[in-house]
Amino acid sequence: MDTVSLIDIAGYLPENRVGADYFAQFAASDRLAENIMFRAPKFRHHIASDENAVDMAERAIAPLVERNGSELVANVDILITHTQLPDVPILGTGGELARRMGITPDWVVDLHNGGCASFVYMIKLARQIMQTGDASTALIVSVQNSAGQIFTQSDVRALAQSAVPGDGAGACLLVKSEAAPVLGLECRTYPEFAGDMTAAVDPPRRYWEAGTGQLHIGFTESRIAKVFARGNRLVPEVALAVCKQIGITPDAIDTLVTNQPNRLFLRNWRDALELPAERHPDTFDECGNLFGAAIPVTLDIENRAGRIPNGSLVMMSAFAHAGDFAGAGAIRWGAAPAGV
């Protein structure tokens, strides 16, 4: 089958850099405040009031256009997007993004599931389409834009959960080539856990119904404990599955890039794979939890800093929501020159 390569990656963080003191001033009594899942990062970035998801996607893509030329991006066969908080309830980002960019891909897919593991899922979907059809190029875009919108609402910002997320976007280019091959991918669905992440409004109502109360994520201590146990297990589990698939042991991983939910998860995941901290980039204290955008943004930061030499074996691994999905993928790195 044709080899698919990730030839370039880019990220975008909004200019509004918010310190932990912003949330501290609103903090109320919250029994979950001391839970390790909600220990706040030092900083995070928030979407601007006049910015939307498509704006963020365009800004993430801009370096790809600059480095690879407008013709390559303008003629992509596949556009796949994942947006944490779609600007319009019924529509994803893909159609409007294509319109603004003046492109007409054969495939436009708005992927609404996959959560924090959606970047891996989108790569897998794009590779499958490319290997079974005529498509030869794909643009993958992940936008996390809920931190500065959902989590700064006047009632929600007092909750411990609100200080953790940050906003950002990441994008990558995939092409049929041997330049930077995607070596292996593993995606697993666990539908038995799909109902464990809920949206909550007090007093209760459907999110689209008129009424009082502000939408936030519903957490209980017992549910958090279950999610923590699943997350600890799932991320190393799918990474090890990819290692087995491509015939390596974890010590061959040069760079492990995961979703970035909190410090304890990050420590436990690299310990489980017996990797030193310097092989597991950590953007949590600067970016917070970027959900699905965490992997591409972290890769972009590390690549521009020159910390992922071409030829390195990069492992991406993440779990989503309350543990209903997990994905991992290995790449032989060969993206645009570091520092560009």
Disulfide bonds with the S-S distance in Angstrom:
none
